[in-house]
Amino acid sequence: MSRTFVIGDIHGCYDELIRLTAQIGLKEDDLLISVGDIIDRGGKSKEVYHYFRNRPNSIVLAGNHERKHLNGVLSYAQEIVKLQFGDEYPAFLEWCEGIRYYHETAEAIIVHAAFEHDCALAEQREDVLSGSTAGDKYLEKKYGSSAEWVNKYQGVKPVIYGHHVTGDLPEVKNNTFGIDTGACHGGYLTAIELPGFIVHQVKAEKDYWKEEQASWQIPVLRAKDWEHMPFDTIRKQLDKLAYIEVPEVKAFLADIESWSAGLCALYPVIIEALAAFVAQLVSTHGADFSKAANQYVFKTYLFKSKGNNLKIEDLEKSLNTPAKVMELAKVLGVAAIPVRNN
């Protein structure tokens, strides 16, 4: 007789997944349901993805971490996974588009994060079911807290969910079962066996997320598209990461800061170079200056420069990325354009 197992947030803890499925004696005809968040934080997100994609009788629900990847809202954990997946990342995103937001068995309703107590299953909001930021804000407005839905739930059929770390043991309350027991933080990976609601657990070998955070800092920083990032965004990134004391990271960020500041310092130099460029066009083309100037993509600067109306503020608005500054500076023959060391 086949069984059903609902497993909590895995977060890239592939080794624990394999140990847990071995412990419960998972068979080919057993149904394995993940509440979502199979990726991010742990070190083997790609392996977990392959496991579920390739295993028959498996269902993965959409968690807030899958939605972050789908929506392109990449914080540090998602940036790491994108690098880990490499060329497979587009295929992973395509797979994520096909996963569902809830699953119902004869014994239980399974979701990732939350369930509105006064709303039919088919009418539940996807952002609530998956625990996205928008869903949490909606629940906070409705209940006062995104976790308060548990206290409101009065349904006959139990709800099994993850998302909120409950400690070492599942949280059983008002016919709901919270089974995110913090595997990626060194806690436990938990599964509930249906129909008996039997709890199975394995202890995580270590705090994977702490380890991942430290080891991926430089690769993630190097992968950022600093050249096409607006200068104000670069400044925000540097401010956000200023707390990091790792020498290699501090050196990398200092190099980015020096490089971007050096490029911004070129604005007055570019204005002078544009004035010289205009003088050359006037000397060469005379009354046909306008016709000659219109041939250049930076013609607006040329006309403003000729009229003595070009200001640094004009360049700051339009030459707002390192790539744009470097491109125009190179065309104008500006010497000593700053370069990155990393």
C-alpha positions, 0 to 999 in steps of 0.5 A: 500500500502506497503512503504519503509523506509531506516534507517541510522546508528543505532549503538545499539540505540535500543530504538530510533529504536523502537521510530522511527518505532512507529513514522512512523507507520511501518507496517508488509508489509513495507520494512525496509532497514538499511544502516548498522552499526546496532551494536557497540557504543550503549548499545543494539546492540544485541536487534537491531540484534534480531529486524532485524533478526526476522522481515520479510521485513527487509534488513541490508546492510554491514557496516564497523562495521559489517565487523570488526566483520567478519574479527576479527578486534576488537577494543574497540567497537567490544570487548564490543559487543562480550562480550554483545553477549556472546554465541550468537556471533558465530551466529551473525557472521554467520548472518553477512556473509549473508548480502549484500553490496547494495540494489536497489529499483525503486527510489534509490540505498542504500549503507552504505558508498560510491559509485564510480561515474564512476563504475556500481553498480554490479562492485562496490568494497565491501570495498568502499560500506561498508566504510572499512579502505581499501575502504577509502584509495582507495577513498582517492587515487582516489579522494583525500578524501573518502567523495569526491565521493559525489561531483563527483556523477552525476547519475540519481538515488539517492544514500542513504548512512550512515557512515559519520555523517552529523550533526542533519540533512541529507546531500542532495547533488548531488542527494545523501542523507547522513542519518547518523545523529549521534544517538549513539553520542546523535544526531538523528536517521534518516529514509527516506521514499520512494518514496517521500524521506520524512525525519523522525527523533527521537532525541537520549536520550543521548550520548550512546557511551560516556557512553559505553566507560566508563562502559565497560573498566574493563570487556573488559580488564579482557576479554583479553587473557593476558596470551597468548599475546606477551610481546611486544603486552602487552607493546603496550596495556599498552602504548595505555591505559596509558591516562586513569585516572579511578582509577580502570583501572589504578590499573588493568593496573599497575597490568598487568605491574608489572606481565609481568615485573616480568615474564620477570625478570625470564629469568636469573632465568630460564637460571640458572634453565636450567643449573641445569637441564642439570647438573642433566641429565649429572649426571644421564645419562652420555653419554646418555645425548642427548637421555635423553634431546630429551625427553623434549619439551624444548630440544633446551634450554638444548642443548644450555645450555650444550654448554654454548650458551644459552642467554637471547635473545634466551628466549625472542624470544621463551618464548615471552608470559606469558603462555610460561614463566610460563609453563617452570618456573613451570616445572623447579621448579622455585620459586615465579612465579609472579601471577596477582591480577586481 
